[in-house]
Amino acid sequence: MAEFDALTGRFEQAREWNVRARPRRARREFRALVRDLARFEKLEPDGAERVAWAWLIARSWMGLAQAELACSGNLTAALELLDGALDAAQLLDGVERRRIEAVTAGQKGSFLLGAGQPAEAVRLFDQVLAVSDEGESRDLAMAYLNRAFALSDLGDIEAAVADNLAAVRHAEAAETPVIVAFARHNSGYYLSMLGDAPAALAEMAAARELAPDQDDGIPLQGRAEVLYGVGLLEEAEALLSEAIPQLLKAGLRTDRAIAEYFRSKCLLALLRFEEAAGLAVRARKHFLAVGHEQWASLARVLELEAALAPVRRGEQTLTQAVARRRAAQALSVADEGDAAGPVLGQHPGHAARLVAAQWLLLAGDQVAARATLDALPRGLVNAPLTMRIQHYTARAELAFAAGDRVNGLRAVRAGLGLLSDHRSRLGSVESVTAAAAHGVDLTRVDVEAAVRTGRPAMVFDALERGRATFAGTGRVTPPDDPEAAALLTEARGLLARARELGAADSRERERLTRRASRIQDEVRERSWRHTGNAGSVQRPVTARELRRVLAARGRDVVVANFVAMDGVLRCVRVDADGVTTVDIGSADDVIEHVRRLNADFTMAANDLIPAPLRAAASASLARNLKALDAVLLAPLHADGDLYVVARDPLLSVPWATLPSRGGRRTSVNSYVARGRTHARPTGQRRLLAASGPGVRHGTDEAHAVGRQWPGGTVLTGRDAVTEEVRTALATHDVVHLATHGRHDADNPLFASIELADGPLFAHELDGTPLPGSVVVLSSCEVGGSSQVLGGELLGLTSVLLRLGARAVIASVAKLSDELAARVMPRLHAHLRETDDPEAALAAALRDVAEPVPLVCFSSVEGLATG
């Protein structure tokens, strides 16, 4: 009948509004449909028509119940609406009646799942699947999809993955791409819970392609939770900020609260404590509103953790009485969490006990803290990575507080081992460095305990133990990603066109630059899906081993390992004779000197600034260099070779230009790396020198460098393109790039050097092994780096070193083209004779009147890799 066909069409449209998270419109249309279907009953259909009518009215009541729950959050009202579907089932007999009852049970199960009753939900989904041979594909897809989610709530991830695969099969059979997309997205979520973040992100990307217009916030939320696990906290927080209003608009109240919870965790890790606490409170209230006690307990734990973090970092003080009260609150939440049970692999009771133990340690009650930790399952092997790391952190802190250094170190090493395993699964340099975010508290506890021993060697070992966990490349073979390569080529072309535009075309230049930036973001996201193949993590260098190597050198060598703690800059000084700690002074004072230094270099190198102002900048530059020399180096008495190990801002110091370093070998790195061999000139090294556009003396500089190396290759003009330089970096022993460069502080893997066909990005080199080469970047500020949470560094220089460069000589501040053209041929003349980049840089700068902000980034020779 035409009238029935019209009603069926209206049902399909209303159901689509539910699928597309438009519950208010769905509710309005389902109400009207239920009324009209009731009038249609007066026609007394029979036979197949009666079965079809009963199904239609039953499904309409289910759709109305779903929309009502999304709009009002009233679970009781939604369950009562399902009675209409059961009434429709009474009009039928046999198989059809059982099918309607089963599907209705599945709908009820999905409601209970959202209310935090996964065990009851699984029982109801089982009813649907018990009539699997009689069901239609769409119903079965939804039943498998929902049961998978309930099983994951109960911690049975492998069973959830199996159900999700079945959901994909049935959704494909039903030709419902939106449900296929849901299932693929959820597969990604379960893969992340199993520890495979790259595969998880790949599945979620496939889901987005299937349903590109899905705007209910779920795709954003799921991706953000995976990125949080990786350690890409800023990216995760931004996605969650975008997802929360979408989830609210779609009526997905539980998911909205979960997104608030994870955004609070991101803010906490980003050290935005007050925001994290406020959002945790909001999430808890929203969980309670939907009756989800498990998540509400976790949110309350997060509130207590947000209050704990600034105290542990020394940013706030409190009395032991307050700490005991907080511990008691956490233990009370632990009891509530035990009663509520686990959710998505997280156990609220376990999480609360970890926080309670840390509060008890602040209260000085080691006995209670130990008893609280002993109540936890050994190793928390089924918990998320972040909770397991927190467990080892608390264990280490307790052991160190009790004077049990052996067990404290055992806990630290176990936690770092977990992070190493996590890192080995990640395939991009950015992901590997981001993973350090999860080790912040663990490494801080290790270093602080070492400081309390008063033994400098232990401080050195603790520093390098944490840094080595994330050292080295993320992968040892380049990713096979032609789409990413095509995107980068497109971005390069856009930026090359923008570069050629004049001042009158500023709007078009800005448009091209924005478009290139969007492409770069897409390339970054693709890189996060690359799997790791880097093998085992670097073994950390110890002070004892380093002293042994320095003694074998037979000359005066100092390794200066800097660390800032509690606002004070300290240096662990190592030489062949011993290890000492030197208190340098206020870290803020040093930061201010470095800031002034960079400003002075910028003015002194700018030919457009009037000569008197440049002269004043040069005088200020000399004063600041002298001041930094007195603060940083004078206390170290480093009269021979100096190897600086530091993080920001000390990596921006032009160490070789400090007055006391004139003519002396000086190098810098962010950790003590292994595998650097001693200089052994062979006379058979391959050179490539290239110049980029806009460098006034670049062509002359490249040819002058080329003349220092018989048989060297020189590329200038249109020949100096990115493909040639990228190939040279992987095949040549010495690469000199006389180009302009740019360090992007917000997106450091897109630090770049300008070539004829556009910029060559650091990102393009990810995974390309370098042959122990020396790379000279004659570029303004391209030696810069950005420090991510956890202390790891990103930038062109750090990428080149991670990929196997023996040394990178680069500028950390503005360097004039004229000055570079004078210094670089001298540098290469010495490098050819010695194969010693530190000595070559020292010799090249020895007689230069003005300061040159070139730094040799490398490490100590002779430290074995095994």
Buried (B, 14 or more C-beta within 10 A) or exposed (E): EEEBEEBBEBBEEBBBBBBBBBBEBBBBBBBEBBEBBEEBBEEEBEEEEBBBBBBBBBBBBBBBBBBBBBBBBEBEEBBEBBEBBBEBBEBBEEEBBBBBBBBBBBBBBBBBBBBBBBEBBBBBBBBBBBBBEBBEBBBBBBBBBBBBBBBBBBBBBEBBBBBBEBBBBBBBEBEBBBBBBBBBBBBBBBBBBBBBBBBBBBBBBBBBEBBEEBBBBBBBBBBBBBBBBBBBBBBBBBBBBBBBEBBBBBBBBBBBBBBBBBBBBBBBBBEBBEBBBBBBBBBBEBBBEBBBBBBBBBBBBBBBBBBBBBBBBEEEEBEEEBBBBBBBBBBEBBEBBBEBBBBBBBBBBBBBBBBBBBBBBBBEBBEBBBEBBEBBEEEBEBBBBBBBBBBBBBBBBBBBBBEBBEBBBBBBBBBBEBBBEBBBBBBBBBBBBBBBBBBBBBBBBBBBBBBBEEBBBBBBBBBBBBBBBBBBBBBBEBBEBEEBEEBBBBBBBBBBBBBEBEEEBEEEBEEBBEBBBEBBEBBBBBBBBBBBBBEEBBBBBBBEBBBEBBEEBEEBBBBBBBBBBEEEBBBBBBBBEEBEBBEBBEBEBBBEBBEBBBBBBBBBBEEEBEEEEBEBBBEBBBBBBEBBBEBBBEBBEBEEBBBBBBBBBBBBBBBBBBEBBBEBBBBBBBBBBBBBEEBEEEEEBBBBBBBBBEBEBBBBBBBBBBBBBEEBBBBBEEEBBBEBBBEBBBEBBBBBBBBBBBBBEEBBBBBBBBBBBBBBBBBBBBBBBBEEBBBBBBBBBBBBBBBBBBBBBBBBBBBBBBBBBBBBBBBBBBBBBEBBBBBBBBBBBBBBBBBBBBBBBBBBBEEBEEBBBBBBBBBBBBBEEE
